Amino acid sequence: MKEKRIVFIMCIGMFLCMLDSTIMNITLPAIQNDLGTTLEQSSWMLNIYTMTIAVLAIPLTRYATMVGKNKVYIGGLLLFGLGSLLCGFSSNGTFLIFSRFVQSLGAAALIPLSLVISISALSNTKRAFALTLLGATQGLSTALGPSIGGAITELLSWH
């Protein structure tokens, strides 16, 4: 039972991080309008997130094996949350790019560590379950991102 709870918690972290990789695609015109950003700034708003994850996922996972996976996961969760909060308070393009960078530092720890922690929490016979569930979560969140982003922007605001 404890193992399933761990996998479920890791799925939530994975869902949020992967959702954020695509949620902004549909909200970008509203952000550009509101903040008056250039095409170059808008490009950085989108790309800083995925570039940071691509560059730092492996080094942060290695760091987590040295200092503790759970500590780095919690730190990543806090950074991701702080970055998300900062994104909501952004009043210009430069600050939004910085906020997305902070958010992506957390995601660079959360995404790979979700897999590592889930696998290490289960026996060899149950690992396929965790990997399947995490993979499905990753695909679902990526697919739902634009729809959720559109609904939130339409009903509330891009913030």
NORCOR-V722934 format. One line per field, one symbol per residue. phi: phi as a letter, one per 20 degrees, with the letter a starting at -180 (. if undefined). burial: b if it has 24 or more other ideal C-beta (glycine too) atoms within 12 Angstrom, else e. A space follows every 10 residues. Layout:
phi = ???
burial = ???
//
This chain:
phi = .fffffffff ffffgfffgf fcffgeeggf fgffemeeff ffffgfefff fffffdgfff ffgffedpff ffffffffff ffffffgfef dbfffffgff fgffffffef fffgffffff edfgfdffgf ffffffffff fffegfffff ffffedaff
burial = eeeeebbebb bbbbbbbbbb bbbbbebbee beeebebeee bbebbbebbb ebbeebbeeb beebeeeebe ebbebbbebb bbbbebbeeb eebeebbbbb bbbbbbbbbb bbbbbbbbbe bbeeeeeeeb eebbeebbee bbebbeebbe eebeeeebe
//
